[in-house]
């Protein structure tokens, strides 16, 4: 199963079974293995859910957006040797998170 991420800005990413992040705005994008998703992290609380714990069952009960429509969660990744948290959740937070069979 492939994890899909939609941001409020309209960007769409896929995460393969190895955790590689795939940009969907670039049709020829091939993952290098150097940009991987580690999990999701809450924007206010000190709480992170590792990628291997994100399941369809978890997503059923996970509230991704605040009442005002802004994201409560963002991505924690590993990009070419650097652990990062995607900033500015207005654009790069998680609007939608779901699995597909691709």
C-alpha positions in Angstrom: 0.0 0.0 0.0 1.1 3.5 -0.8 0.6 6.4 1.6 -0.7 9.6 -0.1 -0.2 13.1 1.3 -2.1 16.2 0.2 -1.0 19.7 1.5 -3.2 22.8 1.8 -1.2 24.4 -1.0 -2.3 21.6 -3.4 0.9 19.6 -3.5 0.6 15.8 -3.6 3.2 13.3 -2.5 3.3 9.5 -2.3 5.4 7.4 0.1 6.4 4.0 -1.0 7.0 0.9 1.2 10.6 1.9 1.9 9.5 5.4 3.1 10.8 7.2 -0.1 8.9 10.4 -0.8 7.8 10.8 -4.4 6.8 14.2 -5.8 3.8 13.9 -8.0 4.2 17.3 -9.6 7.2 15.9 -11.5 6.1 13.0 -13.8 9.7 11.8 -14.3 10.6 12.0 -10.5 12.5 8.9 -9.4 13.2 8.5 -5.6 16.9 8.5 -4.8 16.6 6.8 -1.4 18.0 10.0 0.2 14.6 11.6 0.9 12.5 9.5 3.2 9.5 10.1 5.4 10.1 9.3 9.1 6.6 10.0 10.3 4.1 12.8 11.2 4.4 15.3 14.0 1.8 17.4 15.7 2.3 21.2 15.2 1.5 22.2 18.8 2.1 19.1 20.9 5.4 17.3 21.3 4.0 14.1 19.7 5.3 12.2 16.7 3.8 9.1 15.0 6.5 7.0 13.2 5.8 6.0 9.6 5.6 2.3 10.5 2.7 3.1 12.9 0.6 4.9 10.3 -2.1 2.5 9.3 -5.5 2.8 7.7 -7.0 2.0 11.1 -5.0 4.9 12.7 -6.1 7.3 10.0 -9.7 6.6 10.6 -9.5 8.2 14.1 -6.8 10.8 13.4 -8.1 14.4 13.2 -5.8 16.1 10.7 -7.3 19.7 10.7 -8.2 22.2 13.3 -11.8 23.5 13.2 -10.6 26.5 11.2 -9.3 24.1 8.5 -5.6 24.5 9.2 -3.4 21.4 9.6 -2.7 19.9 13.0 0.1 17.6 11.6 3.1 18.0 9.4 5.8 15.7 8.0 9.0 14.6 9.6 11.5 13.5 7.0 15.1 12.7 6.4 16.6 14.6 3.4 20.1 13.8 2.3 21.4 13.4 5.9 19.3 16.0 7.6 16.3 15.3 9.8 13.6 17.9 9.1 10.1 19.0 10.0 8.2 20.6 7.2 7.5 24.2 8.3 4.8 26.7 7.4 1.9 24.4 7.8 -0.4 26.8 5.9 1.3 25.5 2.8 3.2 22.3 3.8 1.0 20.8 6.6 -1.1 17.7 6.0 -4.5 18.4 4.6 -5.3 14.8 3.7 -3.5 11.5 4.5 -4.7 8.2 3.0 -3.6 4.9 1.5 -4.1 3.5 -2.0 -3.2 0.2 -3.5 -0.6 1.5 -6.0 
